[in-house]
Amino acid sequence: MRIGNLELDHVRGLGDKFVGLGKEIAGTVIGNDRLQEAGEAQQARGTESLKALRKQAKAQSKEAKAETFEQQQKAAQRAKSA
């Protein structure tokens, strides 16, 4: 699923970061190592998703710039031949 031009799975990375942090804190407070480690792992997955989201956004930005440049070149070519 997509939100605008972004993959929903990558956007979920932010949620994973928050939920993972909550698990890690809860695990630390109650002394549950498994919960703490699960929280750390979930945060790591969230970080990777957010990195992928950043890369996707950069790629889309470059594509948009290239498209704009191409349109400008076409317009200049039409104006030159007119």
PDB file of N, CA, C and O in Angstrom:
ATOM      1  N   MET A   1       0.841  -1.179   0.000  1.00  0.00           N
ATOM      2  CA  MET A   1       0.000   0.000   0.000  1.00  0.00           C
ATOM      3  C   MET A   1       0.886   1.242   0.000  1.00  0.00           C
ATOM      4  O   MET A   1       1.990   1.234   0.544  1.00  0.00           O
ATOM      5  N   ARG A   2       0.388   2.296  -0.613  1.00  0.00           N
ATOM      6  CA  ARG A   2       1.176   3.523  -0.726  1.00  0.00           C
ATOM      7  C   ARG A   2       0.405   4.688  -0.112  1.00  0.00           C
ATOM      8  O   ARG A   2      -0.822   4.752  -0.178  1.00  0.00           O
ATOM      9  N   ILE A   3       1.152   5.594   0.480  1.00  0.00           N
ATOM     10  CA  ILE A   3       0.617   6.872   0.941  1.00  0.00           C
ATOM     11  C   ILE A   3       1.330   7.905   0.092  1.00  0.00           C
ATOM     12  O   ILE A   3       2.536   8.105   0.232  1.00  0.00           O
ATOM     13  N   GLY A   4       0.595   8.557  -0.782  1.00  0.00           N
ATOM     14  CA  GLY A   4       1.249   9.450  -1.725  1.00  0.00           C
ATOM     15  C   GLY A   4       2.189   8.622  -2.559  1.00  0.00           C
ATOM     16  O   GLY A   4       1.760   7.699  -3.251  1.00  0.00           O
ATOM     17  N   ASN A   5       3.458   8.936  -2.504  1.00  0.00           N
ATOM     18  CA  ASN A   5       4.462   8.177  -3.252  1.00  0.00           C
ATOM     19  C   ASN A   5       5.302   7.286  -2.344  1.00  0.00           C
ATOM     20  O   ASN A   5       6.299   6.719  -2.790  1.00  0.00           O
ATOM     21  N   LEU A   6       4.911   7.154  -1.074  1.00  0.00           N
ATOM     22  CA  LEU A   6       5.729   6.419  -0.124  1.00  0.00           C
ATOM     23  C   LEU A   6       5.095   5.078   0.229  1.00  0.00           C
ATOM     24  O   LEU A   6       3.874   4.970   0.337  1.00  0.00           O
ATOM     25  N   GLU A   7       5.921   4.072   0.406  1.00  0.00           N
ATOM     26  CA  GLU A   7       5.446   2.751   0.797  1.00  0.00           C
ATOM     27  C   GLU A   7       5.008   2.786   2.261  1.00  0.00           C
ATOM     28  O   GLU A   7       5.731   3.296   3.117  1.00  0.00           O
ATOM     29  N   LEU A   8       3.837   2.250   2.542  1.00  0.00           N
ATOM     30  CA  LEU A   8       3.300   2.239   3.897  1.00  0.00           C
ATOM     31  C   LEU A   8       4.195   1.451   4.844  1.00  0.00           C
ATOM     32  O   LEU A   8       4.333   1.818   6.011  1.00  0.00           O
ATOM     33  N   ASP A   9       4.807   0.368   4.357  1.00  0.00           N
ATOM     34  CA  ASP A   9       5.682  -0.433   5.215  1.00  0.00           C
ATOM     35  C   ASP A   9       6.847   0.385   5.754  1.00  0.00           C
ATOM     36  O   ASP A   9       7.273   0.183   6.891  1.00  0.00           O
ATOM     37  N   HIS A  10       7.364   1.304   4.948  1.00  0.00           N
ATOM     38  CA  HIS A  10       8.470   2.130   5.408  1.00  0.00           C
ATOM     39  C   HIS A  10       7.995   3.147   6.440  1.00  0.00           C
ATOM     40  O   HIS A  10       8.724   3.459   7.382  1.00  0.00           O
ATOM     41  N   VAL A  11       6.802   3.657   6.273  1.00  0.00           N
ATOM     42  CA  VAL A  11       6.259   4.639   7.217  1.00  0.00           C
ATOM     43  C   VAL A  11       6.014   3.976   8.573  1.00  0.00           C
ATOM     44  O   VAL A  11       6.128   4.625   9.612  1.00  0.00           O
ATOM     45  N   ARG A  12       5.682   2.699   8.562  1.00  0.00           N
ATOM     46  CA  ARG A  12       5.451   1.968   9.814  1.00  0.00           C
ATOM     47  C   ARG A  12       6.714   1.893  10.668  1.00  0.00           C
ATOM     48  O   ARG A  12       6.641   1.609  11.863  1.00  0.00           O
ATOM     49  N   GLY A  13       7.855   2.145  10.065  1.00  0.00           N
ATOM     50  CA  GLY A  13       9.107   2.115  10.813  1.00  0.00           C
ATOM     51  C   GLY A  13       9.096   3.070  11.986  1.00  0.00           C
ATOM     52  O   GLY A  13       9.684   2.783  13.029  1.00  0.00           O
ATOM     53  N   LEU A  14       8.434   4.200  11.829  1.00  0.00           N
ATOM     54  CA  LEU A  14       8.352   5.167  12.925  1.00  0.00           C
ATOM     55  C   LEU A  14       7.580   4.566  14.099  1.00  0.00           C
ATOM     56  O   LEU A  14       7.967   4.729  15.256  1.00  0.00           O
ATOM     57  N   GLY A  15       6.494   3.878  13.792  1.00  0.00           N
ATOM     58  CA  GLY A  15       5.726   3.203  14.839  1.00  0.00           C
ATOM     59  C   GLY A  15       6.551   2.134  15.531  1.00  0.00           C
ATOM     60  O   GLY A  15       6.490   1.987  16.752  1.00  0.00           O
ATOM     61  N   ASP A  16       7.324   1.387  14.750  1.00  0.00           N
ATOM     62  CA  ASP A  16       8.185   0.356  15.342  1.00  0.00           C
ATOM     63  C   ASP A  16       9.203   0.970  16.297  1.00  0.00           C
ATOM     64  O   ASP A  16       9.512   0.395  17.341  1.00  0.00           O
ATOM     65  N   LYS A  17       9.718   2.133  15.934  1.00  0.00           N
ATOM     66  CA  LYS A  17      10.682   2.799  16.820  1.00  0.00           C
ATOM     67  C   LYS A  17      10.035   3.136  18.164  1.00  0.00           C
ATOM     68  O   LYS A  17      10.613   2.873  19.219  1.00  0.00           O
ATOM     69  N   PHE A  18       8.829   3.720  18.123  1.00  0.00           N
ATOM     70  CA  PHE A  18       8.148   4.120  19.360  1.00  0.00           C
ATOM     71  C   PHE A  18       7.732   2.908  20.201  1.00  0.00           C
ATOM     72  O   PHE A  18       7.957   2.879  21.411  1.00  0.00           O
ATOM     73  N   VAL A  19       7.133   1.924  19.562  1.00  0.00           N
ATOM     74  CA  VAL A  19       6.683   0.737  20.296  1.00  0.00           C
ATOM     75  C   VAL A  19       7.888  -0.008  20.863  1.00  0.00           C
ATOM     76  O   VAL A  19       7.864  -0.467  22.005  1.00  0.00           O
ATOM     77  N   GLY A  20       8.933  -0.121  20.063  1.00  0.00           N
ATOM     78  CA  GLY A  20      10.143  -0.794  20.534  1.00  0.00           C
ATOM     79  C   GLY A  20      10.762  -0.094  21.729  1.00  0.00           C
ATOM     80  O   GLY A  20      11.229  -0.742  22.665  1.00  0.00           O
ATOM     81  N   LEU A  21      10.764   1.230  21.694  1.00  0.00           N
ATOM     82  CA  LEU A  21      11.296   1.985  22.830  1.00  0.00           C
ATOM     83  C   LEU A  21      10.462   1.729  24.078  1.00  0.00           C
ATOM     84  O   LEU A  21      10.998   1.559  25.174  1.00  0.00           O
ATOM     85  N   GLY A  22       9.141   1.703  23.899  1.00  0.00           N
ATOM     86  CA  GLY A  22       8.256   1.414  25.036  1.00  0.00           C
ATOM     87  C   GLY A  22       8.534   0.045  25.625  1.00  0.00           C
ATOM     88  O   GLY A  22       8.580  -0.113  26.845  1.00  0.00           O
ATOM     89  N   LYS A  23       8.721  -0.953  24.760  1.00  0.00           N
ATOM     90  CA  LYS A  23       9.029  -2.304  25.232  1.00  0.00           C
ATOM     91  C   LYS A  23      10.358  -2.329  25.970  1.00  0.00           C
ATOM     92  O   LYS A  23      10.494  -2.955  27.021  1.00  0.00           O
ATOM     93  N   GLU A  24      11.339  -1.632  25.396  1.00  0.00           N
ATOM     94  CA  GLU A  24      12.658  -1.626  26.024  1.00  0.00           C
ATOM     95  C   GLU A  24      12.598  -0.978  27.404  1.00  0.00           C
ATOM     96  O   GLU A  24      13.176  -1.495  28.360  1.00  0.00           O
ATOM     97  N   ILE A  25      11.914   0.129  27.505  1.00  0.00           N
ATOM     98  CA  ILE A  25      11.782   0.819  28.800  1.00  0.00           C
ATOM     99  C   ILE A  25      11.027  -0.057  29.792  1.00  0.00           C
ATOM    100  O   ILE A  25      11.439  -0.202  30.943  1.00  0.00           O
ATOM    101  N   ALA A  26       9.917  -0.639  29.338  1.00  0.00           N
ATOM    102  CA  ALA A  26       9.141  -1.503  30.232  1.00  0.00           C
ATOM    103  C   ALA A  26       9.973  -2.690  30.685  1.00  0.00           C
ATOM    104  O   ALA A  26       9.951  -3.052  31.862  1.00  0.00           O
ATOM    105  N   GLY A  27      10.702  -3.294  29.767  1.00  0.00           N
ATOM    106  CA  GLY A  27      11.559  -4.423  30.128  1.00  0.00           C
ATOM    107  C   GLY A  27      12.624  -4.042  31.129  1.00  0.00           C
ATOM    108  O   GLY A  27      12.943  -4.812  32.035  1.00  0.00           O
ATOM    109  N   THR A  28      13.174  -2.850  30.963  1.00  0.00           N
ATOM    110  CA  THR A  28      14.194  -2.367  31.903  1.00  0.00           C
ATOM    111  C   THR A  28      13.592  -2.129  33.278  1.00  0.00           C
ATOM    112  O   THR A  28      14.168  -2.523  34.292  1.00  0.00           O
ATOM    113  N   VAL A  29      12.433  -1.484  33.312  1.00  0.00           N
ATOM    114  CA  VAL A  29      11.785  -1.140  34.584  1.00  0.00           C
ATOM    115  C   VAL A  29      11.391  -2.390  35.368  1.00  0.00           C
ATOM    116  O   VAL A  29      11.593  -2.457  36.581  1.00  0.00           O
ATOM    117  N   ILE A  30      10.824  -3.388  34.668  1.00  0.00           N
ATOM    118  CA  ILE A  30      10.357  -4.583  35.385  1.00  0.00           C
ATOM    119  C   ILE A  30      11.418  -5.678  35.447  1.00  0.00           C
ATOM    120  O   ILE A  30      11.196  -6.730  36.046  1.00  0.00           O
ATOM    121  N   GLY A  31      12.558  -5.431  34.833  1.00  0.00           N
ATOM    122  CA  GLY A  31      13.650  -6.399  34.884  1.00  0.00           C
ATOM    123  C   GLY A  31      13.446  -7.601  33.976  1.00  0.00           C
ATOM    124  O   GLY A  31      13.936  -8.690  34.275  1.00  0.00           O
ATOM    125  N   ASN A  32      12.732  -7.421  32.876  1.00  0.00           N
ATOM    126  CA  ASN A  32      12.475  -8.509  31.937  1.00  0.00           C
ATOM    127  C   ASN A  32      13.418  -8.347  30.736  1.00  0.00           C
ATOM    128  O   ASN A  32      13.186  -7.516  29.858  1.00  0.00           O
ATOM    129  N   ASP A  33      14.474  -9.151  30.715  1.00  0.00           N
ATOM    130  CA  ASP A  33      15.474  -9.045  29.647  1.00  0.00           C
ATOM    131  C   ASP A  33      14.903  -9.365  28.272  1.00  0.00           C
ATOM    132  O   ASP A  33      15.271  -8.732  27.283  1.00  0.00           O
ATOM    133  N   ARG A  34      13.998 -10.354  28.204  1.00  0.00           N
ATOM    134  CA  ARG A  34      13.412 -10.721  26.913  1.00  0.00           C
ATOM    135  C   ARG A  34      12.605  -9.568  26.319  1.00  0.00           C
ATOM    136  O   ARG A  34      12.684  -9.302  25.119  1.00  0.00           O
ATOM    137  N   LEU A  35      11.833  -8.890  27.158  1.00  0.00           N
ATOM    138  CA  LEU A  35      11.045  -7.752  26.687  1.00  0.00           C
ATOM    139  C   LEU A  35      11.965  -6.614  26.253  1.00  0.00           C
ATOM    140  O   LEU A  35      11.713  -5.952  25.246  1.00  0.00           O
ATOM    141  N   GLN A  36      13.014  -6.394  27.005  1.00  0.00           N
ATOM    142  CA  GLN A  36      13.973  -5.345  26.672  1.00  0.00           C
ATOM    143  C   GLN A  36      14.652  -5.657  25.335  1.00  0.00           C
ATOM    144  O   GLN A  36      14.790  -4.768  24.494  1.00  0.00           O
ATOM    145  N   GLU A  37      15.068  -6.888  25.134  1.00  0.00           N
ATOM    146  CA  GLU A  37      15.722  -7.279  23.879  1.00  0.00           C
ATOM    147  C   GLU A  37      14.750  -7.218  22.709  1.00  0.00           C
ATOM    148  O   GLU A  37      15.133  -6.838  21.602  1.00  0.00           O
ATOM    149  N   ALA A  38      13.495  -7.590  22.945  1.00  0.00           N
ATOM    150  CA  ALA A  38      12.483  -7.508  21.884  1.00  0.00           C
ATOM    151  C   ALA A  38      12.279  -6.051  21.480  1.00  0.00           C
ATOM    152  O   ALA A  38      12.122  -5.747  20.297  1.00  0.00           O
ATOM    153  N   GLY A  39      12.281  -5.161  22.450  1.00  0.00           N
ATOM    154  CA  GLY A  39      12.147  -3.739  22.166  1.00  0.00           C
ATOM    155  C   GLY A  39      13.316  -3.216  21.359  1.00  0.00           C
ATOM    156  O   GLY A  39      13.130  -2.445  20.417  1.00  0.00           O
ATOM    157  N   GLU A  40      14.516  -3.628  21.720  1.00  0.00           N
ATOM    158  CA  GLU A  40      15.709  -3.207  20.978  1.00  0.00           C
ATOM    159  C   GLU A  40      15.651  -3.703  19.535  1.00  0.00           C
ATOM    160  O   GLU A  40      15.984  -2.970  18.604  1.00  0.00           O
ATOM    161  N   ALA A  41      15.222  -4.962  19.362  1.00  0.00           N
ATOM    162  CA  ALA A  41      15.131  -5.529  18.015  1.00  0.00           C
ATOM    163  C   ALA A  41      14.073  -4.798  17.185  1.00  0.00           C
ATOM    164  O   ALA A  41      14.273  -4.542  15.997  1.00  0.00           O
ATOM    165  N   GLN A  42      12.955  -4.467  17.817  1.00  0.00           N
ATOM    166  CA  GLN A  42      11.899  -3.758  17.091  1.00  0.00           C
ATOM    167  C   GLN A  42      12.367  -2.357  16.689  1.00  0.00           C
ATOM    168  O   GLN A  42      12.045  -1.879  15.602  1.00  0.00           O
ATOM    169  N   GLN A  43      13.118  -1.712  17.558  1.00  0.00           N
ATOM    170  CA  GLN A  43      13.668  -0.403  17.219  1.00  0.00           C
ATOM    171  C   GLN A  43      14.642  -0.512  16.045  1.00  0.00           C
ATOM    172  O   GLN A  43      14.661   0.359  15.176  1.00  0.00           O
ATOM    173  N   ALA A  44      15.438  -1.557  16.014  1.00  0.00           N
ATOM    174  CA  ALA A  44      16.379  -1.756  14.915  1.00  0.00           C
ATOM    175  C   ALA A  44      15.633  -1.941  13.597  1.00  0.00           C
ATOM    176  O   ALA A  44      16.035  -1.391  12.571  1.00  0.00           O
ATOM    177  N   ARG A  45      14.537  -2.722  13.621  1.00  0.00           N
ATOM    178  CA  ARG A  45      13.723  -2.885  12.404  1.00  0.00           C
ATOM    179  C   ARG A  45      13.148  -1.543  11.970  1.00  0.00           C
ATOM    180  O   ARG A  45      13.118  -1.225  10.781  1.00  0.00           O
ATOM    181  N   GLY A  46      12.694  -0.762  12.939  1.00  0.00           N
ATOM    182  CA  GLY A  46      12.152   0.562  12.628  1.00  0.00           C
ATOM    183  C   GLY A  46      13.197   1.471  12.014  1.00  0.00           C
ATOM    184  O   GLY A  46      12.911   2.217  11.078  1.00  0.00           O
ATOM    185  N   THR A  47      14.405   1.406  12.540  1.00  0.00           N
ATOM    186  CA  THR A  47      15.499   2.214  11.999  1.00  0.00           C
ATOM    187  C   THR A  47      15.769   1.849  10.549  1.00  0.00           C
ATOM    188  O   THR A  47      15.941   2.732   9.709  1.00  0.00           O
ATOM    189  N   GLU A  48      15.807   0.560  10.248  1.00  0.00           N
ATOM    190  CA  GLU A  48      16.056   0.119   8.875  1.00  0.00           C
ATOM    191  C   GLU A  48      14.928   0.576   7.948  1.00  0.00           C
ATOM    192  O   GLU A  48      15.186   0.979   6.814  1.00  0.00           O
ATOM    193  N   SER A  49      13.690   0.517   8.419  1.00  0.00           N
ATOM    194  CA  SER A  49      12.559   0.975   7.605  1.00  0.00           C
ATOM    195  C   SER A  49      12.659   2.468   7.331  1.00  0.00           C
ATOM    196  O   SER A  49      12.384   2.925   6.221  1.00  0.00           O
ATOM    197  N   LEU A  50      13.053   3.221   8.343  1.00  0.00           N
ATOM    198  CA  LEU A  50      13.176   4.669   8.158  1.00  0.00           C
ATOM    199  C   LEU A  50      14.326   5.009   7.211  1.00  0.00           C
ATOM    200  O   LEU A  50      14.231   5.965   6.442  1.00  0.00           O
ATOM    201  N   LYS A  51      15.405   4.240   7.259  1.00  0.00           N
ATOM    202  CA  LYS A  51      16.508   4.450   6.313  1.00  0.00           C
ATOM    203  C   LYS A  51      16.028   4.187   4.889  1.00  0.00           C
ATOM    204  O   LYS A  51      16.358   4.932   3.966  1.00  0.00           O
ATOM    205  N   ALA A  52      15.252   3.126   4.719  1.00  0.00           N
ATOM    206  CA  ALA A  52      14.707   2.808   3.396  1.00  0.00           C
ATOM    207  C   ALA A  52      13.762   3.911   2.930  1.00  0.00           C
ATOM    208  O   ALA A  52      13.742   4.260   1.750  1.00  0.00           O
ATOM    209  N   LEU A  53      12.988   4.453   3.848  1.00  0.00           N
ATOM    210  CA  LEU A  53      12.068   5.549   3.525  1.00  0.00           C
ATOM    211  C   LEU A  53      12.847   6.774   3.053  1.00  0.00           C
ATOM    212  O   LEU A  53      12.467   7.419   2.076  1.00  0.00           O
ATOM    213  N   ARG A  54      13.932   7.091   3.745  1.00  0.00           N
ATOM    214  CA  ARG A  54      14.769   8.227   3.340  1.00  0.00           C
ATOM    215  C   ARG A  54      15.341   8.018   1.947  1.00  0.00           C
ATOM    216  O   ARG A  54      15.333   8.931   1.122  1.00  0.00           O
ATOM    217  N   LYS A  55      15.838   6.813   1.686  1.00  0.00           N
ATOM    218  CA  LYS A  55      16.400   6.510   0.362  1.00  0.00           C
ATOM    219  C   LYS A  55      15.325   6.627  -0.716  1.00  0.00           C
ATOM    220  O   LYS A  55      15.580   7.144  -1.804  1.00  0.00           O
ATOM    221  N   GLN A  56      14.131   6.148  -0.409  1.00  0.00           N
ATOM    222  CA  GLN A  56      13.033   6.223  -1.366  1.00  0.00           C
ATOM    223  C   GLN A  56      12.669   7.675  -1.642  1.00  0.00           C
ATOM    224  O   GLN A  56      12.443   8.050  -2.792  1.00  0.00           O
ATOM    225  N   ALA A  57      12.610   8.490  -0.603  1.00  0.00           N
ATOM    226  CA  ALA A  57      12.275   9.904  -0.776  1.00  0.00           C
ATOM    227  C   ALA A  57      13.344  10.621  -1.604  1.00  0.00           C
ATOM    228  O   ALA A  57      13.018  11.448  -2.455  1.00  0.00           O
ATOM    229  N   LYS A  58      14.616  10.307  -1.357  1.00  0.00           N
ATOM    230  CA  LYS A  58      15.699  10.918  -2.135  1.00  0.00           C
ATOM    231  C   LYS A  58      15.596  10.525  -3.605  1.00  0.00           C
ATOM    232  O   LYS A  58      15.759  11.362  -4.494  1.00  0.00           O
ATOM    233  N   ALA A  59      15.328   9.259  -3.850  1.00  0.00           N
ATOM    234  CA  ALA A  59      15.218   8.780  -5.227  1.00  0.00           C
ATOM    235  C   ALA A  59      14.058   9.465  -5.944  1.00  0.00           C
ATOM    236  O   ALA A  59      14.183   9.848  -7.107  1.00  0.00           O
ATOM    237  N   GLN A  60      12.930   9.619  -5.252  1.00  0.00           N
ATOM    238  CA  GLN A  60      11.782  10.285  -5.854  1.00  0.00           C
ATOM    239  C   GLN A  60      12.073  11.753  -6.120  1.00  0.00           C
ATOM    240  O   GLN A  60      11.617  12.310  -7.119  1.00  0.00           O
ATOM    241  N   SER A  61      12.825  12.375  -5.238  1.00  0.00           N
ATOM    242  CA  SER A  61      13.201  13.771  -5.430  1.00  0.00           C
ATOM    243  C   SER A  61      14.083  13.912  -6.665  1.00  0.00           C
ATOM    244  O   SER A  61      13.897  14.830  -7.464  1.00  0.00           O
ATOM    245  N   LYS A  62      15.041  13.007  -6.821  1.00  0.00           N
ATOM    246  CA  LYS A  62      15.913  13.050  -7.995  1.00  0.00           C
ATOM    247  C   LYS A  62      15.125  12.807  -9.272  1.00  0.00           C
ATOM    248  O   LYS A  62      15.376  13.448 -10.293  1.00  0.00           O
ATOM    249  N   GLU A  63      14.175  11.886  -9.215  1.00  0.00           N
ATOM    250  CA  GLU A  63      13.341  11.627 -10.388  1.00  0.00           C
ATOM    251  C   GLU A  63      12.536  12.863 -10.766  1.00  0.00           C
ATOM    252  O   GLU A  63      12.410  13.195 -11.945  1.00  0.00           O
ATOM    253  N   ALA A  64      11.994  13.539  -9.765  1.00  0.00           N
ATOM    254  CA  ALA A  64      11.201  14.745 -10.019  1.00  0.00           C
ATOM    255  C   ALA A  64      12.076  15.842 -10.622  1.00  0.00           C
ATOM    256  O   ALA A  64      11.651  16.536 -11.545  1.00  0.00           O
ATOM    257  N   LYS A  65      13.293  16.001 -10.108  1.00  0.00           N
ATOM    258  CA  LYS A  65      14.202  17.006 -10.658  1.00  0.00           C
ATOM    259  C   LYS A  65      14.574  16.681 -12.098  1.00  0.00           C
ATOM    260  O   LYS A  65      14.642  17.565 -12.952  1.00  0.00           O
ATOM    261  N   ALA A  66      14.815  15.397 -12.352  1.00  0.00           N
ATOM    262  CA  ALA A  66      15.156  14.989 -13.716  1.00  0.00           C
ATOM    263  C   ALA A  66      13.985  15.236 -14.660  1.00  0.00           C
ATOM    264  O   ALA A  66      14.181  15.689 -15.787  1.00  0.00           O
ATOM    265  N   GLU A  67      12.790  14.945 -14.213  1.00  0.00           N
ATOM    266  CA  GLU A  67      11.595  15.174 -15.030  1.00  0.00           C
ATOM    267  C   GLU A  67      11.419  16.665 -15.321  1.00  0.00           C
ATOM    268  O   GLU A  67      11.101  17.050 -16.446  1.00  0.00           O
ATOM    269  N   THR A  68      11.627  17.496 -14.307  1.00  0.00           N
ATOM    270  CA  THR A  68      11.530  18.944 -14.485  1.00  0.00           C
ATOM    271  C   THR A  68      12.566  19.429 -15.496  1.00  0.00           C
ATOM    272  O   THR A  68      12.249  20.213 -16.391  1.00  0.00           O
ATOM    273  N   PHE A  69      13.799  18.961 -15.349  1.00  0.00           N
ATOM    274  CA  PHE A  69      14.863  19.345 -16.272  1.00  0.00           C
ATOM    275  C   PHE A  69      14.516  18.921 -17.693  1.00  0.00           C
ATOM    276  O   PHE A  69      14.716  19.677 -18.644  1.00  0.00           O
ATOM    277  N   GLU A  70      13.995  17.703 -17.829  1.00  0.00           N
ATOM    278  CA  GLU A  70      13.621  17.199 -19.153  1.00  0.00           C
ATOM    279  C   GLU A  70      12.523  18.063 -19.770  1.00  0.00           C
ATOM    280  O   GLU A  70      12.577  18.378 -20.959  1.00  0.00           O
ATOM    281  N   GLN A  71      11.538  18.443 -18.979  1.00  0.00           N
ATOM    282  CA  GLN A  71      10.456  19.299 -19.484  1.00  0.00           C
ATOM    283  C   GLN A  71      10.987  20.669 -19.900  1.00  0.00           C
ATOM    284  O   GLN A  71      10.549  21.229 -20.905  1.00  0.00           O
ATOM    285  N   GLN A  72      11.939  21.209 -19.120  1.00  0.00           N
ATOM    286  CA  GLN A  72      12.543  22.490 -19.472  1.00  0.00           C
ATOM    287  C   GLN A  72      13.308  22.389 -20.787  1.00  0.00           C
ATOM    288  O   GLN A  72      13.262  23.294 -21.620  1.00  0.00           O
ATOM    289  N   GLN A  73      14.009  21.278 -20.956  1.00  0.00           N
ATOM    290  CA  GLN A  73      14.764  21.077 -22.200  1.00  0.00           C
ATOM    291  C   GLN A  73      13.835  20.977 -23.395  1.00  0.00           C
ATOM    292  O   GLN A  73      14.120  21.547 -24.449  1.00  0.00           O
ATOM    293  N   LYS A  74      12.729  20.262 -23.250  1.00  0.00           N
ATOM    294  CA  LYS A  74      11.755  20.130 -24.329  1.00  0.00           C
ATOM    295  C   LYS A  74      11.138  21.477 -24.674  1.00  0.00           C
ATOM    296  O   LYS A  74      10.954  21.801 -25.847  1.00  0.00           O
ATOM    297  N   ALA A  75      10.816  22.267 -23.639  1.00  0.00           N
ATOM    298  CA  ALA A  75      10.234  23.589 -23.861  1.00  0.00           C
ATOM    299  C   ALA A  75      11.228  24.502 -24.586  1.00  0.00           C
ATOM    300  O   ALA A  75      10.855  25.250 -25.490  1.00  0.00           O
ATOM    301  N   ALA A  76      12.482  24.429 -24.179  1.00  0.00           N
ATOM    302  CA  ALA A  76      13.509  25.243 -24.819  1.00  0.00           C
ATOM    303  C   ALA A  76      13.699  24.814 -26.267  1.00  0.00           C
ATOM    304  O   ALA A  76      13.900  25.657 -27.141  1.00  0.00           O
ATOM    305  N   GLN A  77      13.638  23.522 -26.528  1.00  0.00           N
ATOM    306  CA  GLN A  77      13.776  23.014 -27.886  1.00  0.00           C
ATOM    307  C   GLN A  77      12.615  23.463 -28.769  1.00  0.00           C
ATOM    308  O   GLN A  77      12.810  23.829 -29.928  1.00  0.00           O
ATOM    309  N   ARG A  78      11.397  23.432 -28.204  1.00  0.00           N
ATOM    310  CA  ARG A  78      10.215  23.892 -28.972  1.00  0.00           C
ATOM    311  C   ARG A  78      10.318  25.389 -29.254  1.00  0.00           C
ATOM    312  O   ARG A  78       9.994  25.847 -30.350  1.00  0.00           O
ATOM    313  N   ALA A  79      10.772  26.144 -28.258  1.00  0.00           N
ATOM    314  CA  ALA A  79      10.890  27.594 -28.451  1.00  0.00           C
ATOM    315  C   ALA A  79      11.962  27.912 -29.498  1.00  0.00           C
ATOM    316  O   ALA A  79      11.818  28.854 -30.278  1.00  0.00           O
ATOM    317  N   LYS A  80      13.012  27.137 -29.505  1.00  0.00           N
ATOM    318  CA  LYS A  80      14.116  27.344 -30.451  1.00  0.00           C
ATOM    319  C   LYS A  80      13.672  27.039 -31.891  1.00  0.00           C
ATOM    320  O   LYS A  80      14.070  27.736 -32.824  1.00  0.00           O
ATOM    321  N   SER A  81      12.859  26.011 -32.066  1.00  0.00           N
ATOM    322  CA  SER A  81      12.439  25.616 -33.405  1.00  0.00           C
ATOM    323  C   SER A  81      11.224  26.399 -33.885  1.00  0.00           C
ATOM    324  O   SER A  81      10.860  26.304 -35.057  1.00  0.00           O
ATOM    325  N   ALA A  82      10.605  27.152 -33.027  1.00  0.00           N
ATOM    326  CA  ALA A  82       9.407  27.919 -33.426  1.00  0.00           C
ATOM    327  C   ALA A  82       9.754  29.226 -34.073  1.00  0.00           C
ATOM    328  O   ALA A  82       8.861  29.980 -34.461  1.00  0.00           O
TER     329      ALA A  82
END
